Structure formats: C-alpha cells, structure tokens
C-alpha cells in the first residue's frame, strides 16, 4: 500500500534508487574499460598502431551515433508488459557481457585482420549492445517519476555510485592482469570477472525499477511521425545544452582515463600501482563530492552548482600546468578535477529529465527516449573524436607501439603525453563554463510543470 502511494506521488524508495544506480555501475564496469585501458591493451599488448586504434574508434563512434537515434525510435515504439525502456535492460544484459570479453580476444595474425576484428567486436560492444542497453536505461529514469527533486536525487545516487564500476574495473584491472600473468589471456580472464558482475547488477536493476509515469491523453496524441519528432528535438534549445554537457562529461573521463596510464608508464615510469592509485583517488573524491552535492542542488539549483564546479575544475587544471612532472601535483590535479566535475556529474541526468518536460511544454510532444538518444550521440561522437585526436597526436609525435616489455619512447611522444593531459581537461572545463552560463531552465521549471498539469487534466500534451 505504501509503495503504491509513493508511486502515485512520484516518490522513489532508496532500494529502487540504489538498484537503478547499479545499472550504471554495471555499464561502467565494462564501458569504463573501453574508455580507458582498452587503448593501452591494443597498443602495448596486441601491438596495434595508435593511429589505427584511433581511426577504428572514431569511425565506430559515428556508427554508434546513428545507432542511438535508431534505438531511440525502437524504444519509443516498444510496448511490452514491462513498459518501453525497462525490458531492454533484460534483453541486452547477456549480449553486453559477452561482447565485453570478445573485445580482448584479438587474434594474433596479420595487422589487417586484427584491425577488422577490432572494428567488428568494438562495434558489437558499443554500437549494438551498449546502445541497446544504456539508452533505454537512461530514458527509464524519466519514466520512473516526474518529480524533478526525485529525479535530482536519482541522478545523484546514480552518479555517486556509478564510478564504483570504474573503480572496480580500472583500479584493479592492471594488478589483476599482472597476477594472471601479464599477457593477453590475463586481460580476457580479468574482463570475464567484470562482465559477470555487470550481468548480475543489470538483472537486479531490471527487477527493481518499474515504469510508473503514465500520461493520460488521447492515444492519437502520443503517435508522432519521425520527421515531426526530429523537428521537435532540434528546436528544443535546452536539449542542445545538455547534449554538450553530457558530451563534456564523457570527454573528460576519456581524456584522463586514456592518457593517465601512458603518463604513469612513460613519464613516472610506473605502470603497476601508480595509475590504479591515482584513478582510485580521483574516483573516490568524485563519489564523495557527488553525494555532498545533493543538499547544494536543493538549495542553489543544478545549473548554479555545476557552473561553480566547472570554474573550480578550470582553476585546478591551470594550477597543474605549474607542476606537470611532480607526483604530488598529479594527485592534486586528480582531486581538484574530481571536486570540480562532481556537481556536473551529480546534476546532468536530472537536467536531461527536466529537458523532457520542457520539450513537451514547448512542442506538445513527449519524447524521453529521443532526447536521451540525442544526448547519447553527443557523448559517443564526442568521446570518439577525443580518442581519435589523442591517438592521432600520439602517432604524429612518433609513439612506438610494441608488445615488448621495455620500449623507449621518443622525446616528442613523451612531451605530447604531457601536453594532452595538461590542456585537454582545461578545454573541457572552459566549454562547460560557457554552456552552463547560458542555461536557464532551472528558473522556469515550476511554472512549466504547472502548465503541463493543466493541459494533461484536459487530455492534452
């Protein structure tokens, strides 16, 4: 009875919030590896040229962006006993876990065949399985409640716990790889562990998270032609704002996650514990600060705390430019970046939920999956371009890919590793500051929801 009453009020239990966050933990256990250590695995354990890796990832991201919109359409048209988004978490959980292991079973053969294998398995994992799972997962939050404050807390819990997936995968992967023999098969064994954990968490997420949002309007008003849906998306100005912010969040993780292992290995000459320690330090700081953001969001609003955080991140990265070869400076930069980006991480998915309501108010069309699909395109294409840029710069600087244990990289390549780590996060912070300065939806949201309730009481969108 209490559960039913809470559902009517849009309230979500802590068990539901934690189970929902577990879905993102599962995604990050696997996708955290894809966005961080996979490049190192390809270049230093398989021997693939970084430019080839970057090109495969960039082309794949373009396919991935297209698949997001297709999946958005599919979810909008899905009608099952579990709803529109929720069933896809169940249906895609096993394929996603399997695809993650296949990423690391690259055959030892000629370079062209290896490149083809990487392209196929990378796209199977990211373009097909991850999209088929993560996009419905994201849009599910807007179908669980229409209460902005509940979505804010759902976003905080999700983003506060989701780094645990990256902590497990990224922090403990290299030590486990060393324990299992420091070979390609060691990577396969390690990835199998992470995939199994992800599968269990996804099943729990499916069982606990239900779609409770029901819009009582005439059925014909819910049927929207694809062209009209695209037009509604394009004219939603806040959709573009959250697309940029979500993309920056992904790009930031991609830059630090991809370059940091190279930095530790070749600048600090430590590829065993240092990367794990730094990544763990940054992630723990991020998790703590995300949860601390909850009362600040309620008091000051999502946009305001995210803007202050972006300014802190920019200042922190500017300070790192003074001591790029100092390990203490590196630790400080990781903590400073975590403090600065925590508010954006805490708020961004709550912002996306608000954008769904704004879009309905402005265009009379409700499109949860389409908005999440469009935002997801930004994250994937953005991180793909960032990965291609980083690996392209490394290749242009003469980076040597080799499966040999000891490789002396040219001075130009070492300098490029440092420059990417110095200026990449700074550029991200500056763009976030500009975008958030222009974001004004927080101040309009209450009046928008009041008007929507009046419309829906008349059977209108």
C-alpha positions in Angstrom: 0.0 0.0 0.0 2.8 2.4 0.9 4.7 1.5 -2.2 1.6 2.3 -4.3 1.0 5.6 -2.6 4.7 6.6 -3.1 4.4 5.7 -6.7 1.4 8.0 -7.2 3.3 10.8 -5.6 6.3 10.1 -7.7 8.4 9.1 -4.7 11.2 6.5 -5.2 12.4 4.2 -2.4 16.1 4.1 -1.6 16.1 0.4 -2.7 14.8 1.5 -6.1 17.4 4.3 -6.4 20.3 2.0 -5.5 19.1 -0.7 -7.9 18.8 1.9 -10.7 22.3 3.2 -9.9 23.5 -0.5 -10.0 22.6 -0.5 -13.7 25.1 2.3 -14.3 27.7 0.6 -12.2 27.3 -2.4 -14.5 27.6 -0.3 -17.6 30.7 1.4 -16.2 32.4 -1.8 -15.2 32.6 -2.6 -18.9 32.4 0.7 -20.6 35.0 2.1 -18.1 37.4 -0.3 -19.6 36.5 0.6 -23.1 37.0 4.3 -22.4 40.3 3.9 -20.5 42.5 0.9 -20.6 41.4 -0.6 -23.9 43.7 1.7 -26.0 46.6 0.7 -23.8 45.7 -3.0 -24.3 45.5 -2.6 -28.1 48.9 -0.7 -28.4 51.0 -2.4 -25.7 49.6 -6.0 -25.6 48.4 -6.6 -29.1 50.9 -4.2 -30.9 48.4 -2.1 -32.9 49.5 1.3 -34.1 47.7 4.1 -32.0 46.6 5.9 -35.2 44.8 2.7 -36.3 43.1 2.3 -32.9 42.0 5.9 -33.0 40.6 5.6 -36.5 38.7 2.5 -35.6 37.2 4.2 -32.6 36.3 7.4 -34.5 34.5 5.5 -37.3 32.8 3.3 -34.8 31.5 6.3 -32.9 29.9 7.7 -36.0 28.1 4.4 -36.5 27.3 4.5 -32.8 25.7 7.9 -33.1 23.4 6.7 -35.8 22.5 3.6 -33.8 21.4 5.8 -30.9 18.7 7.5 -32.9 17.6 4.2 -34.3 17.4 2.8 -30.8 15.5 5.9 -29.7 12.9 5.2 -32.3 12.7 1.5 -31.4 12.2 2.3 -27.7 9.5 4.8 -28.4 7.7 2.1 -30.4 8.2 -0.7 -27.8 5.1 -1.8 -26.0 5.6 -4.7 -23.6 4.2 -5.9 -20.3 7.3 -4.3 -18.7 6.9 -1.0 -20.5 9.1 0.8 -23.2 12.6 1.1 -21.7 12.7 -1.4 -18.9 12.6 -4.7 -21.0 15.7 -3.7 -22.9 17.8 -3.9 -19.8 16.8 -7.6 -19.5 17.1 -8.4 -23.2 20.6 -6.8 -23.7 22.3 -7.8 -20.5 23.8 -11.1 -21.6 24.9 -9.9 -25.1 26.6 -6.9 -23.5 28.5 -9.0 -21.0 29.6 -11.4 -23.8 30.7 -8.5 -26.1 33.0 -7.1 -23.4 35.0 -10.3 -23.3 35.2 -10.5 -27.1 37.0 -7.1 -27.2 40.1 -8.7 -25.6 40.3 -11.9 -27.7 42.1 -10.2 -30.6 43.7 -13.0 -32.7 47.5 -13.0 -33.3 47.5 -12.6 -37.0 48.3 -10.0 -39.7 47.5 -6.4 -38.9 44.7 -6.0 -41.4 42.8 -9.0 -39.9 43.4 -7.7 -36.4 42.0 -4.3 -37.4 38.9 -5.9 -38.9 38.4 -8.0 -35.7 38.8 -4.9 -33.5 36.3 -2.9 -35.7 33.7 -5.7 -35.6 34.0 -6.5 -31.8 34.2 -2.8 -30.8 31.0 -2.1 -32.8 29.3 -5.2 -31.5 30.0 -4.0 -27.9 29.5 -0.2 -28.2 27.3 0.3 -31.3 24.9 -2.6 -30.8 25.0 -3.9 -27.2 25.9 -0.8 -25.2 23.4 1.4 -27.2 20.7 -1.2 -26.9 21.2 -1.3 -23.1 22.3 2.1 -22.0 19.9 4.3 -24.0 16.8 2.6 -22.6 18.4 2.6 -19.1 18.9 6.3 -19.3 15.4 7.1 -20.6 13.9 4.8 -17.9 14.7 7.5 -15.2 12.2 9.9 -16.9 9.6 7.1 -16.8 10.0 6.3 -13.2 9.0 9.7 -11.8 8.0 13.2 -13.0 9.1 14.9 -9.7 12.2 17.0 -10.5 13.5 16.7 -7.0 13.2 12.9 -7.1 15.0 12.8 -10.5 17.7 15.0 -9.0 18.2 12.5 -6.2 18.1 9.6 -8.6 20.8 11.4 -10.6 22.9 12.0 -7.5 22.6 8.3 -6.4 23.3 7.1 -9.9 26.3 9.3 -10.5 27.5 8.8 -6.9 27.5 5.0 -7.2 28.3 4.6 -10.9 32.0 5.3 -10.5 32.2 2.2 -8.4 32.1 0.3 -11.7 35.1 2.2 -13.0 36.9 1.8 -9.6 36.4 -2.0 -9.8 37.4 -2.3 -13.5 40.1 0.4 -13.9 41.8 0.4 -10.5 42.1 -3.3 -10.1 42.5 -4.4 -13.7 46.2 -3.8 -14.1 47.1 -5.5 -10.8 44.8 -8.5 -11.8 46.4 -8.6 -15.2 49.8 -8.8 -13.5 48.6 -11.6 -11.2 47.2 -13.6 -14.1 50.5 -13.4 -16.0 50.6 -10.0 -17.7 49.5 -11.5 -21.0 46.6 -11.1 -23.4 44.9 -14.1 -21.8 45.2 -12.4 -18.4 43.2 -9.5 -19.8 40.5 -11.9 -21.0 40.3 -13.5 -17.6 40.0 -10.2 -15.9 37.3 -8.9 -18.3 35.3 -12.1 -17.7 35.2 -11.2 -14.0 33.9 -7.7 -14.7 31.3 -9.0 -17.2 29.9 -11.4 -14.7 29.5 -8.7 -12.0 27.8 -6.4 -14.6 25.3 -9.1 -15.6 24.1 -9.6 -12.0 23.7 -5.9 -11.4 21.7 -5.4 -14.6 19.3 -8.2 -13.7 18.7 -6.6 -10.2 18.1 -3.2 -12.0 15.5 -4.7 -14.2 13.7 -6.4 -11.4 13.5 -3.4 -9.0 13.0 -0.4 -11.4 9.4 0.0 -12.8 7.9 2.5 -15.3 5.3 4.4 -13.3 4.8 7.6 -15.4 1.5 7.4 -17.3 0.4 10.4 -19.4 -3.4 10.4 -19.6 -4.0 11.9 -23.0 -5.8 10.7 -26.1 -3.7 7.8 -27.7 -3.5 9.5 -31.1 -1.7 12.4 -29.5 1.1 10.1 -28.4 1.7 8.9 -32.0 4.2 11.3 -33.6 5.8 10.9 -37.1 9.6 10.6 -37.2 10.1 13.8 -39.1 8.0 15.8 -36.6 9.8 14.2 -33.7 13.2 15.3 -35.1 11.9 18.8 -35.6 10.7 19.0 -32.0 14.2 17.8 -30.9 16.0 20.4 -33.0 14.1 23.4 -31.7 14.5 22.3 -28.0 17.4 24.7 -27.1 18.0 23.0 -23.7 18.4 19.7 -25.4 21.5 21.1 -27.1 22.8 22.4 -23.8 22.5 19.1 -22.1 24.0 17.3 -25.1 27.1 19.5 -24.8 27.3 19.0 -21.0 26.8 15.2 -21.3 29.4 15.1 -24.0 31.9 17.1 -21.9 31.4 14.7 -19.0 32.2 11.8 -21.3 35.2 13.5 -23.0 36.6 14.5 -19.6 36.6 10.8 -18.4 38.0 9.8 -21.8 41.0 12.2 -21.7 42.0 11.4 -18.1 41.3 7.7 -18.4 43.1 7.2 -21.8 46.2 9.4 -21.2 46.8 8.8 -17.5 48.0 5.2 -17.9 50.5 6.4 -20.5 51.5 9.2 -18.2 52.2 6.8 -15.4 54.0 4.3 -17.5 56.3 6.7 -19.5 56.5 9.9 -17.5 56.6 8.4 -14.0 58.0 5.0 -15.1 55.4 3.1 -13.1 52.7 1.0 -14.8 51.9 -1.3 -11.8 50.3 0.6 -8.9 50.6 4.4 -9.7 47.8 4.5 -12.3 45.5 2.5 -10.1 46.2 4.7 -7.1 45.6 7.9 -9.0 42.4 6.7 -10.6 41.2 5.4 -7.3 42.0 8.7 -5.6 40.2 10.7 -8.2 37.1 8.4 -8.3 36.7 8.3 -4.5 36.9 12.1 -4.3 34.3 12.3 -7.1 31.9 9.9 -5.4 32.2 11.8 -2.0 31.7 15.2 -3.7 28.7 13.9 -5.8 26.8 12.9 -2.6 27.8 16.2 -1.0 26.1 18.0 -3.9 22.6 16.7 -3.0 21.8 19.4 -0.4 23.5 22.0 -2.6 21.3 21.1 -5.6 18.2 21.5 -3.4 19.3 24.9 -2.2 21.0 26.5 -5.2 19.8 24.6 -8.2 21.5 22.2 -10.6 22.9 24.8 -13.0 24.4 27.0 -10.3 26.4 24.3 -8.6 27.5 22.8 -11.9 28.8 26.2 -13.0 30.8 26.8 -9.8 32.2 23.3 -10.1 33.4 23.9 -13.7 35.2 27.1 -12.6 36.9 25.1 -9.8 37.9 22.4 -12.4 39.4 25.1 -14.7 41.4 26.7 -11.8 42.7 23.3 -10.7 43.9 22.4 -14.1 45.6 25.8 -14.6 47.5 25.1 -11.3 48.6 21.7 -12.6 50.4 23.5 -15.5 53.0 24.7 -13.0 54.0 21.2 -11.8 53.3 18.6 -14.6 56.2 16.4 -13.6 55.5 16.3 -9.9 53.6 13.3 -8.5 52.1 15.4 -5.7 50.9 17.9 -8.3 49.4 15.0 -10.2 47.5 13.8 -7.1 46.3 17.4 -6.5 45.1 17.7 -10.1 43.1 14.4 -9.8 41.4 15.6 -6.6 40.8 19.1 -8.0 39.3 17.8 -11.2 37.0 15.5 -9.2 35.8 18.3 -7.0 35.2 20.5 -10.0 33.4 17.9 -12.1 31.3 16.3 -9.3 28.5 18.9 -9.5 28.0 18.4 -13.2 28.1 14.6 -12.8 25.5 14.9 -10.0 23.2 17.2 -11.9 23.4 16.3 -15.6 20.9 13.4 -15.7 18.4 15.4 -13.6 18.8 18.2 -16.2 18.0 15.7 -19.0 14.8 14.7 -17.2 13.9 18.4 -17.0 14.5 18.8 -20.7 12.0 16.1 -21.4 9.3 18.2 -19.6 10.5 21.4 -21.3 10.2 19.7 -24.7 6.7 18.6 -24.0 5.7 22.1 -22.8 7.3 23.8 -25.9 6.3 21.3 -28.7 3.3 19.3 -27.2 5.4 16.2 -27.9 6.8 14.0 -25.2 10.0 12.1 -26.2 12.0 10.6 -23.4 13.9 8.1 -25.5 14.6 10.5 -28.3 16.1 13.1 -26.0 18.3 10.6 -24.3 19.2 9.1 -27.7 20.3 12.6 -29.0 22.3 13.3 -25.9 23.9 9.9 -26.0 25.0 10.6 -29.6 26.9 13.7 -28.3 28.7 11.7 -25.7 29.7 8.9 -28.1 30.7 11.0 -31.0 32.5 13.5 -28.7 34.5 10.8 -26.9 35.2 9.1 -30.3 36.6 12.4 -31.7 38.6 12.9 -28.5 40.0 9.4 -28.6 40.9 9.8 -32.3 42.5 13.1 -31.6 44.6 11.8 -28.7 45.8 8.7 -30.5 46.4 10.7 -33.7 48.5 13.2 -31.8 50.5 10.4 -30.2 51.1 8.7 -33.5 52.1 12.0 -35.1 54.6 12.5 -32.3 56.2 9.2 -33.0 54.7 7.0 -30.3 56.1 3.4 -30.6 53.5 0.6 -30.3 55.0 -2.7 -29.2 54.2 -5.8 -27.1 57.8 -5.7 -25.8 58.1 -5.2 -22.0 60.5 -2.2 -22.4 60.1 0.5 -25.0 61.9 3.8 -25.1 59.6 6.4 -26.5 60.9 9.4 -28.4 61.1 12.7 -26.6 58.3 14.2 -28.8 55.9 11.4 -27.8 56.6 11.9 -24.1 56.0 15.7 -24.5 52.8 15.0 -26.3 51.5 12.8 -23.5 52.1 15.6 -21.0 50.5 18.3 -23.3 47.3 16.3 -23.8 47.0 15.7 -20.1 47.6 19.4 -19.4 45.3 21.1 -21.8 42.6 18.5 -22.6 40.8 18.8 -19.2 41.2 22.6 -19.3 39.4 22.9 -22.6 36.6 20.8 -21.3 36.2 23.0 -18.2 36.1 26.2 -20.2 33.4 24.9 -22.6 31.3 23.7 -19.7 31.5 27.2 -18.1 30.2 28.8 -21.2 27.4 26.3 -21.7 26.2 26.5 -18.1 26.3 30.3 -18.1 23.7 30.2 -20.9 21.5 27.5 -19.2 18.3 28.9 -17.6 15.8 26.1 -17.3 16.0 25.7 -13.5 14.2 29.0 -13.0 11.4 28.1 -15.5 10.7 24.5 -14.4 8.0 25.0 -11.8 5.8 27.2 -14.0 6.3 24.8 -16.9 5.1 21.8 -14.8 2.1 23.7 -13.6 1.0 24.4 -17.1 1.7 20.8 -18.2 -0.6 19.5 -15.4 -3.4 21.8 -16.5 -3.0 20.6 -20.1 -3.0 16.9 -19.2 -6.1 17.4 -17.0 -7.8 18.3 -20.3 -6.3 15.3 -22.1 -3.7 17.3 -23.9 0.1 17.2 -24.1 
